[in-house]
Amino acid sequence: MIKSLSVFFPAYNEEQNIVPTVNKAVKVLDDLDLDWEILIVDDGSRDKTGELADSLALNNPRIKVIHQKNGGYGSALRAGFYKAKKDWIFFTDADGQFDFGEIKLFLDKAVGEDLDLVIGYRKDRKDPMLRKINGWGWTKLTDLMFGMDVVDVDCAFKLIKRQVLDTIPRLESKRGAMISPELLAKSKKAGFKMGQIGVTHFPREFGNPSGANFSVILQSFIDLFKMWLKLR
């Protein structure tokens, strides 16, 4: 049985999305019989994301805000993972592209199959074709290098037992493309049990996804190879 849950949202320039996304999560969590908290990781947003997050926290003591200098997606995830205080940790993005209600499926699967991690994969990814092709290729490469069978390595809908993060070597990645492969590869090496569930993915309504230029993509490949050498 899962008794407590930390939910966190990494957020960068999500002023149009953060309030409805968090409010939807609160509504779902209020219907669950567990002790929960929400963390909003404001990764140095230049718009009103931080202010809106603070207002949400003022109105609900279960919501907390982490303000940090812009360090990128990986840095925001690491902050959420290591600031979370409950027995299980769940994260998804603040852009509203996922159905938060599907977290119930993850909680049920974790308990029913005695899993340590439950990771989502986008059943019908609503992103531009180039992003979908890049994501597919990156997943296949990480699977090949680390002996995994993950459908969608970077899907931002994951449930992790706190024991996993307390056991594996501390996550180091700052790059968005690297943080999930590092988490899953280290978890697999430590012998933790992992399951997967297909999740609904919606088109982004507001804001723009952060892209990567060629030099960032190239560095991600270099970092992946370094991690492979370190973990093999």
Salt bridges, closest charged atoms under 4 A:
GLU14 OE2 - ARG204 NH2 3.00
ASP35 OD2 - LYS86 NZ 2.81
GLU37 OE1 - LYS64 NZ 3.66
ASP42 OD2 - HIS67 ND1 3.07
ASP54 OD1 - HIS67 NE2 2.88
ASP95 OD2 - ARG204 NH2 3.32
GLU113 OE2 - LYS109 NZ 2.83
ASP116 OD1 - LYS161 NZ 3.17
ASP124 OD2 - LYS126 NZ 2.81
ASP127 OD2 - ARG122 NH1 4.00
ASP127 OD2 - ARG125 NE 2.76
ASP152 OD2 - ARG122 NE 2.74
ASP166 OD2 - ARG162 NE 3.82
GLU172 OE2 - LYS230 NZ 3.02
GLU182 OE2 - LYS186 NZ 2.64
ASP223 OD2 - ARG175 NE 2.84
